[in-house]
Structures are given as structure tokens and as C-alpha cells.
Amino acid sequence: MFPHVRRACKGVSLETIETAKHDIEKTETTTSLNVVVRIMDKVYETGRKYAGDSKTMMTIKFDRHLPTWNYTAIPDTI
């Protein structure tokens, strides 16, 4: 997907987040694969560490078709 996104943004001045979102969403492949863009405007704290046991407390759901590349980490609720 990344080469297609790069091609869609080639030569475009990405001055704002909205401009970048618009141009990336124009990405389409010959097999009609489209891109959905979600802007995350949360400010993340730098240097923050994760809990040591957080990996063992999550359920990992692997994709049926490409499990090596596509998976979802689902945190267990307490």
C-alpha cells in the first residue's frame, strides 16, 4: 500500500494535516483497494514506558489471510 500512497502524494505540498489526509485518501489500486485515513490528534508523552506485563494481558487476534502482518491487540478489561 505504501508505494501507492507515495505515488498519490508525489509532487504535492503537504502543508496541513487536512491536505495530507485528502491526498492520501485519493490512493487507489487497480484492484480497487482504497485507503481510509483517521487523524489522531492526541498528544503523546515522550519517554513514557509501558507496563512490563502489558503484553501478557492482551489478547492477540491474528488475521485469517495474512496473520504475520495483520493482527489486533485487544487489551483485557479488568
VOGU-3710 file (C-alpha; in Angstrom, 3 decimals, decimal comma):
1> mfphvrrack> 0,000/0,000/0,000  2,831/2,431/0,816  4,114/2,746/-2,776  0,587/3,680/-3,856  0,272/6,301/-1,106  3,661/7,707/-2,056  2,601/7,935/-5,681  -0,659/9,712/-4,731  1,286/12,311/-2,720  4,113/12,783/-5,223
11> gvsletieta> 4,671/16,428/-6,068  2,027/17,628/-3,608  2,838/20,161/-0,911  1,561/18,629/2,323  1,237/21,895/4,242  -1,645/20,898/6,512  -2,938/17,693/8,018  -6,176/18,107/6,074  -4,258/18,371/2,780  -2,256/15,249/3,595
21> khdiektett> -5,436/13,377/4,598  -7,194/14,375/1,373  -4,287/13,335/-0,857  -3,678/10,042/0,946  -7,384/9,163/0,735  -7,180/9,522/-3,053  -4,933/6,455/-3,091  -6,439/3,565/-5,030  -5,015/0,390/-6,523  -6,009/-1,371/-9,733
31> tslnvvvrim> -7,827/-3,955/-7,596  -9,977/-1,173/-6,057  -8,247/-1,162/-2,683  -8,949/2,187/-1,031  -7,310/3,967/1,895  -9,159/5,268/4,948  -7,348/7,958/6,951  -8,018/8,700/10,612  -6,307/11,687/12,185  -5,185/11,095/15,761
41> dkvyetgrky> -4,793/14,464/17,454  -3,797/13,137/20,857  -0,542/14,481/22,267  1,646/11,591/23,357  4,087/11,905/26,212  7,667/11,185/25,170  9,734/8,716/27,148  6,676/7,028/28,644  7,184/3,347/29,438  4,591/0,625/29,180
51> agdsktmmti> 3,776/-1,774/31,978  6,019/-4,829/31,931  3,125/-7,283/31,931  1,008/-5,422/29,367  1,895/-7,857/26,574  0,738/-10,854/28,591  -2,513/-9,089/29,500  -3,594/-8,672/25,870  -5,393/-10,999/23,525  -3,812/-11,045/20,061
61> kfdrhlptwn> -6,247/-11,748/17,234  -4,436/-12,699/14,026  -5,869/-12,027/10,577  -7,102/-15,075/8,713  -5,369/-14,215/5,422  -2,093/-12,541/6,474  -1,532/-13,383/10,145  2,149/-12,446/10,086  1,387/-8,857/9,046  -2,145/-8,174/10,255
71> ytaipdti> -3,265/-8,586/13,831  -5,206/-6,750/16,513  -4,059/-6,380/20,129  -7,114/-6,400/22,407  -6,458/-5,249/25,986  -8,184/-7,321/28,642  -10,563/-5,253/30,742  -10,349/-5,565/34,493
//
